[in-house]
Each structure stands twice: as structure tokens, then as C-alpha cells.
Amino acid sequence: MAKLKLKNPAVPAPLVPGAQWEVIKVAVSVPVPHLEGLYSYRVERDTAPLGSVVKVPFGQGDTFGFVVERSLDDPSDPSLRRIQGILQREPLFNAENLARYRRIADLYGSSLFSVLSAANPTWKSGGDQPKERASFETLDPSKLDRNFIERLFGPSWSASERMNLILPIGSLWDRVTVSILLAEPRSTLVLVPTERQLRILDDSLRHRGVDGYVMISSSLKKSERAQAHRRLRAMPGALVIGTRSASLAPFSPQRVIIIDPGDENHRERRSPYLRVDDSSMWSDVEQVLRLSYLRTFQSMTKDESSLIGKSGCKASFESTALDRVIGDISRKTRTKTHGAWVLVSLNDKSFASGLICSSCRNRGMCDCAFSLHIPRRGASPLCEKCLLDFAVYLCRHCGGSMLTAVRGGGEALGLSIGKSIKGARVIISNANALKDEVIASERHTVVLAAQGSEHRIRREDGSGQGFG
């Protein structure tokens, strides 16, 4: 039997006489997780800039990686191996983007390569060169929109670095978001939880005549994502709207606006694990605004101060007493002879049965101030927002541990309004019964909408109509 011959290890390529060399550190694609890290390679000076993609030898084969650092190591070290080629010379990210990617990797225990790979999944994709567009920062500030936002939140909203803006009941989040953008134009990243909300915001921006923005979501094709990334690298003063994946775009905004912070859609459950509503992700951003629907204990106890909407623009009611709600709606419909459109905004995103304490009859609540529900027969109570499981529940009012299911929510309220207000049409819109658009009519109409599920009213000619 012949002896087993081991393959000789790869010998580093000799230095070419007269060439100038430097050492770069590369985040490489590796076959197994425990080998992930930064590896040093020799390269000719100024041929592989920060953010480029290079082909490198690794073990007995080759792989690719992202250039993340120029090292001060001695390039004449014989143990260093040369890169095999440059796959993408145009930088995919700059030093500011890289600092955010490093921070994400440190916060959530991911490797730097996995974050860079998630942020640049389209580096191999081609496409046309981006068209030149005006920067969003060149827009003139809108005094009308600034007055609108100051009536809602007061004049201090623009001066704060970290702020929780809590929407007044009945106000439309996209209208408020567009007004913030136009009141003080600057490079901004707007993050929304769902694709549907992204379409709503896109429609609202177009309605106001704003078209110089980039939209990024996971539904884009690779070529479309590559085109959007090239536009961002060429236009630093941009407006970017998108879902969670937009937070990894090669873009360094001056302001970040997060719609409905804490929504579970803002949380990435795959590698790399990240939460875009985490303030530490945006520590280098000048201003972070969280636009929320609810006055939660969690938002009130944050270090950032909160501004409650004043509801100074439209009539609204905050009482939960059924007779008061019906009385307010009745008075509103009596003053409108050609049909009134009334929006009733509800906290619950689902109209399932609620849970109350069997002893004191108070509603079962989580520490984050959201309601509890039972997801399936025999399961423990679960928080609707933070998904905390209550194997043992103690009422904060009386200490009781027994919960009773009661029928409530929008369906029960809609039934009561339909019986009490003669001739009124009642429309329910929530996550389960979603109505994007409704054609207006001369009939009194009451819309019961979970916050974030408000639909748009269109006239027959296609123009928009608001609530009264």
C-alpha cells in the first residue's frame, strides 16, 4: 500500500520588484462560523479601497470578502498572502456606514461579514447608472407644515436629539410624517413596519409632489436594490423610506424617523439579529424621532422625552365610555347635511375578545400597558405587543389571578353605533379586515379603524377626501 502524500501548503506569492504594497483587512466568506473574522492580505497600494470586494485565497481554496480596513502591518511579511483579484472596485460603503455595521455586529453578536452581506446582497448585480436627481435637502422648508407640526407637538420637536412623538387620536400617521419631512428637509431615513404602510407613505409623498426619494424593501428585485444603493452612494442628501432592510442601506442620514416603534416587524429574527427601533443603533444620528400611536408605559419611561399630540387640528374624543362616544358622533353627524365622515381610532390592532380580572373587573394588562389575550385554547395569557407569556398573572389592582374573557373591541362598538345612529354606515378596518380605500358617498359614515389601519377615502373622480 502506497504512503499517503499530504498536499503541500500554499506558498505566498513573492513580491514584485518596484511595486508598492500595503496590508488590508478583509471580512471573508467562510464555510463554518467559527472561522469568521478579519484576515490580513497583501495588495498593491491604492488598488483595493475601503468597501470594495476582493477575491482572496483561503485555506486550500479561494473565497471573497469585503475590504474593511487598511492595516499598518509590514507588507513584506512572508506569511501574508496576496489577493487574487478585485471583484468590485466601486466602494459599497463608506467609513460612516462601516461604523454603523460594526456597531450592529457588536450589539447583536453577529460577525461583521454577516452584517455586510445582509447590507450588500446585490453587489454582483448590474444595471443602468442612476439618474441624476436633486437632493432632498435642497427643498425649501414648508411654513404651513411647520405650523401644523407645532400645533400638534409644540415648537420643541425640532430641537431635540431624541424624541417620542405620540400621535393624537384620529390623526393620520402618514400626514404627520410628510409634514415633518417638509417642515425641516434634511437627509432622512423613515422606517415603517409593513409593506402596506410603505405604500401608504409613498402615496402620501407623491400626493404632496415629493418624488426625489429612494424606497427600499425586501420585496425589491436584486437589480432594483442595486440601483437604489447606487443612487444613495451618489446622492448623500437623500430621503429614504423603507421597511427594516432599509436600515442597512449605504446611507448616513441626519435624521431617522421610526413609525410605530416596538412593532414586532421592526425586529429581525434571522442572522444578523437586530432591532431597528433600538436607539443604540442610531447613536451617530443627529435626531431620532419615534412616531407612536399609543401612550405606553414603555415609551414614557425611556430616557428620551415624550411629546403628546395636542389634537389641535380636528375635533376628537378620548373617552372610552360608550354613551360619550355615540353622543360625540351623533353631534358630528347632525351638523353635516351632505354626509359626515367620522374616524374612531382604536388602540387594539385586533378585535378579539378581551380579558378582565374576575375579581375587580379591570382589564388584564401587561407592564408595557398593552392588553392581554389568549392566542389559542388552553394557552397562557399573552401580551399583544411585547409577546410576553404570563404563566402566572397577578392583577395590579387587586392581586387576583383569575381572568375572564369578555366580548369587546371594534365589532362590539360598531354594533352599538349602528343601532344608535339611524342611517349611518359603519366600516371596520383592522389587521384582519383591512380596507385600503373606500369610495365616498353622501351617507353618514363611521369608520372604526385600529391605529395604523386607517384607510384612504377617495371620491368617484379619484381625488382624496379627508375625515370631518
N, C-alpha and C positions, 0 to 999 in steps of 0.2 A: 504494500500500500504506500503510495507516494505521500511525502510530507505535505502538510497544509501550508501554503505560502500566503502570508499576510500581505495585503495591499500596502504599498509604501505610502506614508502620509504626504499630503500635497506640499510642495516646496514653494515658498514665497517667490514671486517674480522678482528678478534683480532690478535695481534702479537703473533707469535710462540716463546715461551721462548727459549733463547740460539741462535737464528738466528740473523744475522747481516743484517740490512736493509738500503736501500738508496732510494732517490726520483729521478725519471726520468720524463722528459717532453716528451710527445708523440703528434705528429701531427696525429689526428684521422680522420677517415672517418665518416662524419656526414650527416644526411639526408637533412638538409637545410643549405644554405650558411651562414646565419647569426650566426650559431653556430661554424663555422670554427675557429680554433685556436689551441693553445698548451694547453694540460691538464696534470696535475701532478698526478702520481700514485706511489704507494709504491711497491717495488720489492726487492727480496733478492739480496744482494750485488754481483756484477760481474756476474750476470746471463743474463742480457739484455744489450749487448754492443751497442755503437752508430752505427746506421744503421741497426739494427735488426728490425724485425716485430713482434709485440705482439698483443695478444687478450686482450681487456680491457672492463670493464663494462662501459656503457654509458647510463644514464637515467635509464629506466626500462629494457633495453636490453643489448646487447653487440655489439662490433664492433672491428675493427682492426686499427692499426696505426703504424707509423714509429718512432723509438726512435731517438730523435734529440738532447738531452741534458741531462746531469746529474746535477740535481739541488742540491743546498746547503740547501734546506728546511729540517726541522726537520722530520725524518721519523716516529716519534711517534705521530704525529698529528692525532687525532682520525677521522678527516674529510677525510683523504686520503683513497682511496680505492686501493686494491691490483689488480695487473694484473691477468688475468685468465689463461694465458699460453703464451708460446713463439712459434710463428708460423714459424719464420725464424731466426735462430740464427746467421748464417753466415752474416756478415755485407754487406749490399747492396751498401753502400757508405762510404767514409771516411770524415774526417773533412774538407779537401780541397774541395771535391765535395759539401759538405753541404754548405760551404761558397758561392760557385757559385749559388747553388739553392736558398739560402736566397737572394742573390743579384738580381736574376731574379724575385723572388716574390716581392721584394721592387720596382724594376724598372717598372714592368708592372701591379702592383696592383692585383696580384694573391695571393691566400693563399699558405702557404708553403706545405700543403698536396697536392694540385693540381699539383704543380711542381714536388714533389717527386713521385706522382702517374704517371705522364707523363714520368718521367725519369726511373721508375721501373715498367713498366706494366707487367713484366714477372716474378715477384718474386715467384709466385706459381708454375712456370713451372720447371719440372725436366730436365733430360738429362745426357749424359755422361760427365765425368770430362774432362776439357780442356787438350789437348795435350801440352806437354812442347815444347816451341819454343824459338829460340834465340831472344834476344831483338833487336829492330831496331837500337838502339844506338850503338850496337857493330859493325856495318858495318864500313868499312874503308872509309873515305871521298874520293870522286872521283875528282881527279885533272882536268880531262877532262871536267866534268860537271861544276866545279867551274869556269874554264876559259870561258866556254860558257855563264854562267850567268853574269860574269863580263864584257864580251863583250857586253851583252845586256844592263845591268843596271849600270855598274861601280862597283868598289870594295866596296862601302859603303853600299850595300844592306844588308849584314850580320851583320853589326854593329848597325843598327838602331832598336829601340824597336817597332816603329810604322811606317809603310811604305806603300805607294800606288805604286805598280809596274804596269805601263801601257805598255801593250804588243805592240811591233812593228807590223805594218800591215803585215799580211801574216804569222806570226809565230803561231805555234800551242800551245795552252794553256797547253795541257797535257804534251807535250815535255818539256816545260819550268818548269812545276810543278815537274815532275820527276827529272829534273836536279837540282832544288832547294833542293829536299829531299836528293839526293845522294851527292850533293856538301857539305852539312853540316848535316849529320844524327843526329837527336835528336828526342825525343818523340814529335810527331806532329799530329795535327788534321787538316784534309783537308776537307772543306765543299764545296760541289758543288750544284747548284740549282736544277738539274733534275736527274732522274734515268738514262737517256741516257748518260749524262756526267759522271755519276758514272761508267757505263760500259766501257766507253772510257778510263777513268783513270785506271780502273782495268786492262784493256787490255795492256795499256802502261807500267804499273808496271811489269806485267808478262813478257812482251817483254824484259825488262831490267833485268830480273832474280830476281826481288824482290817478295818474297812470304810471308814474316813474318809480315803481316799486318791484321787488322780487318776491315771488311766492314759492315757498319750499315745503314739500310734504313727502311722506313716504310713498305716496301714490304716483309720483313722477317717474317717468322712464329714466334710464341711465343717461341717455343723451340730453334729456331736459335738465336733469340735475347738474350735469357737467356744464351746460350752457349757463345755468343760474350761478354756479360757482365762478365761472369766468367773468360774468358781469359784476359780481361782488368784488373780485380782485381788481377790476378795472375802475370801479366806482365806489370809493370808500364812504362817501357821504350818502348812503343809501337808506331806503326804508325796506325792511324785510318782514314779511308776515309768514307765519307757518305754524305747523304743529311741532312736537317735541324734537324732531330731527333737524329743524332749523337752528337749534341751539348749537349744533356742531359745525355750522357753515363757516367758511373762512371770512369772517366778518367781525370787526371790533366796534360794536355800537357805543354811542354815548349814553343811550337810554334803553332800558328793557322794560316792556310792559307785559305783565303776565295776567292773562284773563282767567278768572276762577282758580286762584292758587289752591293747591291741596287736592284738586281733582285727580283721581287715580290715573287718568290718561296722561298726566304730566310725568308719570313715573315709569322709567324704563326697567323692565323685569328681565331683559336679556343682558348679556355681557356687551359693553360695559354697563353696569348698573348705575344709573344716575337719575336725579330728580331736578328738573329744570326750575322748580319753584324754590330751590334751596338758595338762600341769599349768599352763601359762601361761594357758589359757582360764579357769581357776578361781583366779586369783591373789587374788581378793577373798573367797573362801570360807574359813570358819574351819577346816574339816577336809576333807581329801580322802583317801578310803580306796580303794586298788586291791585288789580281791579276785581273786587269780590262782590257777590250778591248778598252775603249774609253777615250779620253781626255775631260772629262766633267767638267763644272764649279764647280759642287758639289764636285768632287774629288780634284780639285785644291785648293779649299778654305778651306779644312779641316786643322786641326791643324797639322796632320801628313804630313811630306814632301812627295813629289811625285818624282818618278824616271821614266823618259820617256825612252822606249826602243830605242836603237840606230840603230837597224836594221843592225848591223854589220856583220851578218852571211849570208844573202842572198840578192840578188838584190830585191828592192821594189820601188814602186812609191806611192806618197801620193797626187798627183794632181787629182782633180776631173774633169778636162777638158776632154771631151770625145776623142778628137783627140790625146791628150797626152797619154791617157790610151791605145788606139788602137795602137799608134805608139810604145809604150814600149812593148806591147805584140807581135807585128809584128817582132820587132828586136829579141825578145827572141825565137820565133819560127824559124826564119831564121838560127840561129846558131845551131839548133838541127836537125840533119839529120834523127834520128830514132824516132822522135815524142817528142814534148815538152809538159810538164805538167805545166800549169801556174795557180796559185791561185790568184783570185781577191777577196779581203776581203772587205765586205760592212758593213757599220755601222748599217743599218736598219735590224731588225730581221724579218720584213715582207715587202713584195714587193707591198704594196698597194699604191694607189695614194697619192701624197704628197700635201701639202697646201702651197701656196705662197701668199704674200701680193699683193693685187690688184693694189696698187699704185707704190711701188718701186720694186716689183718682187722678193724680198728677201724671203727666206724660213721661214715659220711660226715655231718659236722655243719657247720652254719652258725656264724658268730660269735655269733649270738643263742642258740645251744645247741639249735636245733631240727633235726630230721632233714632230709636232702635226698632228693628224689625226682625221677624223670624224668616230666614230665606227658604226653609223647607220644613216639612212636618218632622217634629222630633228634634230639630236643631236648636242650639242655644241662641239667645238674642244677639244680634249683630249690628254694629254701628253702620249707618248708611254711608258715612263719609270716610272715616279712617279704617273701617273694616275690622275694628277690634271686637273680639269674641268675648261675650260675658257669660262664662260658665256659671258664675255666681253674681247675681245682680242685687245691689242694695240701693233702695230709693234714697235720694239725697234729702228728701223732705221728711219722711217718717222712718226710714230704715227698713221698710218692708222688702221682702224678697220675691213676692208673687206678682207676676204681670198678667194682665188680661188683654186680649185682643179686642179692639173696637173698630167699627167701620168708620172711615173718615176720609179726609183728603179732598181732592178736587171733584171726584164723582159725586160725593155726598153734597158738597157745596153747590155744584151745578144743578143737581136735582132740586135743591131748595130754592135757588134763584129762578129756575124755570117755572116753578109753581107760584112764586110770589110776584113776579113781574110779568104782567099779561102781554103776550105777543112778542116777547123777547126771544131772540135766537141765542143759544148757549153753545159755545165751541170750546172743547177741551184740547189742549196741546201740551204734550209732555214727551218724555223719552219713549213711552210705549205707543202713544197715539200722536205722532208728530205730524204737524201740518205746516209746511214751509210757507205757502202763500194761500190767501183767501181773497176771492173777488168781492169787493164792497157792494153793499145793497142799501136800499132806503130803510131797511128794517133795523130796529134797535138790536144791537148785538153785544153780548158779554163774552169776552174771551178769558178763559181760565187757563193760565199758562204757568208751568213750572219755570222758575228763573233760569234763563239760558235757552228756553224752548219757545220764546215768543216768535210768532210768525210775522210775515210782512203782508200788509193789506194793499191790494192792487185794485185800481179802478178798471173798468172794462177797456179803456184805451191804453192800459199798461202803465200809467203813471202811479206813483206811490201815494198812499193816504195814511195819515197817522191816526192815533187814538185821540179821542176828545178828552 
